[in-house]
Every structure is written in C-alpha cells, then in structure tokens.
Amino acid sequence: MQPKFSVWFGLLVLLVVRSAAAADVLYVVCHEGVSLDAAEVRYVYLGEKQFANTIRLLPVDNVAAQVAFLERVLKVDATRYSGIWTKKWFRDGINPPPVKAGNAEALAYVKQTQGGCSYIGVDPGPGVTVIARY
Amino acid sequence: MATVVSDAPLAHARDGRFGVAWLWRGRVIKRLGGGMFGLVLAVAGCGAIAPLTARGESSESKQLTELQQKLDQSLKLIEALTQRVKQLEAAQSASAPAAAGAAAPTDAQRIETVENRVMQIEATNAGRSGDTTGVPLHGFADIGIGNHTANEQQFQGANVGALDIFLNPQLGQHTRSLFELTFEVNEQGQVQSDLERAQIGYQFNDQATLWVGRFHTPFGYYNTAYHHGQQIAISLRRPRLILFEDQGGVMPSHTVGAWFTGSEHLTDGKVTYDLFAGNGQSISGGEIDPRSGGVDHGGAIYGGNLGYVFGETLNGLKIGVSAFRSKITDDQQFVNFIRVDNVAVYFNYDTDRFEYVGEYYRFSDTDLTPVGPLHRSSAGFLQLAWRLPFATTPYARYERAVLDQSDEYFALQNNGMSYYRAALGLRFDLDLKSALKFEVARTKNTDRNIQEWNDVLLNYAIRF
C-alpha cells in the first residue's frame, strides 16, 4: 500500500510542479507583422523604442503578469518603473503604456491593434507574433 | 422499469406439480428483463399456463406432454421475441447517439457564437482604451510653508506653489504634442498664467524628433529632465541658478523656436543629442523674457547638447556637454545687445539606490553695443540623493555661482548676483503621486547686495 501511495503522491507533485512551471511562462507578443528582437523589448517598455520599421509600437501593460515582467525583463520594481515613466512622460510627452486588466484583454488588444504589444502569462495561440518567452 | 420477481415460483416449485411451469414463468420474466414488451409476453405466457392447473390428475402425463410441447413452442416464440427485442433495443441505442450527435453541433455553434461575441467585446474595449480617443488631463500642484517661501526670500508663511496643467494629446503615427500651462502666484499675490511649454513635434523615427514651439532650452541635464511640477523632482526646489525666468533664474530656461532631438543606441549605451535654434531672449524688468511672441531686434539663440548614457556597465549614468550662444537684448532706452556664450558639462547617475546630479556652467559674455570686453562667469551645483527604505529620500545640495557684475547680462537681472547655498533635505513619498519634502538651507549672496539667510521649508507636492 505504501509504495502505491508514494507513486501516486509523486505523480501528483510532478503534475503540480509541471502545471506551475507551465503557468509561469511569460510570453511577449505583438500584433502580427511586428518584427522585434527580444533584446528590444526592454527599450519598448522604457519608451526608447517606439517604431518597428515603419510601424508605431503601442505597448500595453498587463496587470496579471506585470510583476513577473518587471522582474524578469526590465529588472526594476513597480515604483521605479512608475518613476521612469513619469519622467519620460512629462519630459518627452510620451505616454506610458495603458494598463490592461488581464491576459484575455491584453491578448485581444494585441490582436486588434496594429503595432500593439503586451505580455501574457498564457499560451497566446495563433493570431499574434511571439517576440520572446521568459 | 424494475423487474419484480416474486418468491411465489419457489413456493410452487416446492409443491411439485406446477413447479416447472412457475419456474418457467419466472425465467421468462427474468429473461425479458425490464421492458414493457417483455412484461406483456410474460403475462401471455402465464395465461397459457394457468388453465392447466384446473385439469385433473388422470390426464396428468398427457397434459404434461402437451404442456411441454406448448412450452417448447413458447420458448421458441420467446426466443424469437427476445431476439427481436434485442434488435429493437440495439436500433434504439444506435439512434440515440445519432440524435445526440445531431444536437451537438447546435451547442457547439452556440458556444462559438458566445465566444465570438466575448472576443468582440474584449476587442472593442481594448481598442477603446488604447489612448487613441480623448485627451487625458494631468497636472501637478504644490503648497509650501516655511520661514521663507521657496524662491522669494522676502516672504514667509504658507504659499501656493503652482498649479501645472499638462496635456499631451496623441495625434497620430508621427505627430506629437505637449502643452504645459502653469498658474502661479506672483509677488503681488495675484494669480498669473504662463504657457510654459507649447510643443508640436514630428517624430521621424526612434532616432529623431523635430519639435517646434516653446520648450525647455536643452542645456545641462536638469533643465530638460525636470519641469514646473515639483513633485517629479527629488528636491523641494530647483537650484537657484536654473530657476525659471519668472522665478529669478539667470539662465534662458525657455526657448521659442525649433528643437531637433533624439538618441541612438550603441552596443552598450546610448548617445543622445539636441540641436536647437530660436528667438534671442531679452531682459525685461530685471527678468529674462523668452520672447514667445517673436523678436523685434532680430536676436537669436542656438546651441546643442551631446550626452552618453551608459548601458550595463555603470547603468544609469549619463554624462554630457552642452553649449549655446544667444544674442540678448534689454529694455533700456538705448537697446543693448549682449552675446552670451555658455558651455556646460554635466552628469546624472540615477539608480534604484541613489540619484546624483551635477552641472557646471561657464559663461563668456560680450557687450555688443559697443563691443566691450569679455566677461567670464561660472556657476554650478552638485546634488546627492539616496533612495532609502520606507520611501524616504534624503538629499544634500551645494550651489555656487560666481557671476561678473560688470557683465550687463547679469547686472541687468534682479537675481544676477553671485551666491552660494548649502541645503539638506528629506523627501518622503506618501504614495506614487504625492510627496512631502522638508529642506533646511543656508544661502548667501556674495556680491551686489550681500546678505545671508536660513531657510526652513516644507512642501506638499502632488501629481495627477
């Protein structure tokens, strides 16, 4: 009985870990046709890159994945991120990215908006360009 | 329908004579299962058996033989009917999934329709909130209190700092705009408005934007990094030498003209550049006037700024040089022309833990009517701030200006005297949009009208 229980418990742990890992993947996605390097994502979200070839980029933040994005990609905390954009906003007249409430809304925005970019915590599926995975 | 098999057949079987018949009846009912059709057959079978129980025992064996024959026939009939029932049940079970299959696409279609509608709603909402409609209104405000006001040494008590309205409508793929309208209280206690910035720009790409209008003259670092809203700046007030013109600053903080600016990313860092040209300022009523309405004596200002922002190594550090030349007039009866040449070096080191900024300016001014000697002056400041836990940011700043009082450019300005100021301050961020600032400072004018005073200032600054 004990070995059986161990096997089942092990499988359960594996399943949980695997699920958690899968949910942890962060996808940076843009509207179809937008060409960006993964290294340029940082510049896009700091307001330093606003064009991809001739397309004006329109990034949005996603509340559902913002903490992970700031930590893994921009490597700043929320306060610092806000401070950077405040300076950028009022010095250069560049608006900070609007905020979307969740993955579905961010994904819908990217699909809908030419030049739209965002980051989501679920597999985006077809209809968008995956720029990078973190 | 549950099949009820009573215990009666067992009792009759124990009797002997009719045991077999009862047993058969029970078996028939069992085999027919729960179907109504089977029940009817069972009743019919029982009906055929029942008359036999009324016959006499004399013809028992003959009757038994007949009965067995009839039973055999009945069994065959039952077998045939059972097969038929099975066929019918099989046909029915086969037709049920087919019917379910026919309904399934309907449900799938309905689900798909709902999904499409949800997607449309989300897409509509997403498009609606894409900052393509309407103009967001933002601004800054601050209120101060102290033994002096922040920039007027002769006043004390509470004072309204500024209400700074900020607009930057997004106009299209390449056109940008930025407007900053400020309401301030002047020395007479009257509210006056000032269009501090009015810029319309065309952004060619990430590397180049051309602005026209009234903008902050891109000298040094501080003047373009910070604007009229004090909440954005770490310190309670700007360094005195780069105060805005109507606050007593001695630099041409605003220019009306054209400004070409941008940056280029390198392997590890970024080069920034600014080129600008505009109306030459004038000195009117002891203050610099940016001449937003145009010039009548033909003076001009032009200059540039070149900076380098470090990448991974020394991340957050920017160093640079700037220079400008301006032909400045005054409001005297016989108009003087002064050529102001200014060069500057600066740095800004901005990280999560601290922000250091320093600037040094060198003036080489010449009176042009008549041509006079070269006047040299210098000014600069160093500010160190540390970002500590609990949203507190202490800072220290030292300012020094040594301005040639025989230089008409400084002599005609109310605040064009040399000075030094040492300040210690503390900023406390109540939240992302409001801050309390406290500063103590010692200031001394070192020429023209020598005097010295201490400031104890408190300021509550917000943005919205």
Chai-1 contact restraints between the chains, C-beta under 6 A:
chainA,res_idxA,chainB,res_idxB,connection_type,confidence,min_distance_angstrom,max_distance_angstrom,comment,restraint_id
A,K49,B,D206,contact,1.0,0.0,6.0,A-B,restraint_1
A,Q50,B,D206,contact,1.0,0.0,6.0,A-B,restraint_2
A,F51,B,N205,contact,1.0,0.0,6.0,A-B,restraint_3
A,F51,B,D206,contact,1.0,0.0,6.0,A-B,restraint_4
A,R56,B,Q173,contact,1.0,0.0,6.0,A-B,restraint_5
A,R80,B,D352,contact,1.0,0.0,6.0,A-B,restraint_6
A,S82,B,L432,contact,1.0,0.0,6.0,A-B,restraint_7
A,T86,B,I232,contact,1.0,0.0,6.0,A-B,restraint_8
A,F90,B,H227,contact,1.0,0.0,6.0,A-B,restraint_9
A,G93,B,N168,contact,1.0,0.0,6.0,A-B,restraint_10
A,G93,B,R176,contact,1.0,0.0,6.0,A-B,restraint_11
A,G93,B,L178,contact,1.0,0.0,6.0,A-B,restraint_12
A,N95,B,D131,contact,1.0,0.0,6.0,A-B,restraint_13
A,P98,B,S129,contact,1.0,0.0,6.0,A-B,restraint_14
A,P98,B,D131,contact,1.0,0.0,6.0,A-B,restraint_15
A,E105,B,E122,contact,1.0,0.0,6.0,A-B,restraint_16
A,E105,B,A126,contact,1.0,0.0,6.0,A-B,restraint_17
A,A108,B,E122,contact,1.0,0.0,6.0,A-B,restraint_18
A,A108,B,A123,contact,1.0,0.0,6.0,A-B,restraint_19
A,A108,B,A126,contact,1.0,0.0,6.0,A-B,restraint_20
A,Y109,B,A126,contact,1.0,0.0,6.0,A-B,restraint_21
A,Q112,B,A123,contact,1.0,0.0,6.0,A-B,restraint_22
A,Q112,B,A126,contact,1.0,0.0,6.0,A-B,restraint_23
A,Q112,B,G127,contact,1.0,0.0,6.0,A-B,restraint_24
A,T113,B,G130,contact,1.0,0.0,6.0,A-B,restraint_25
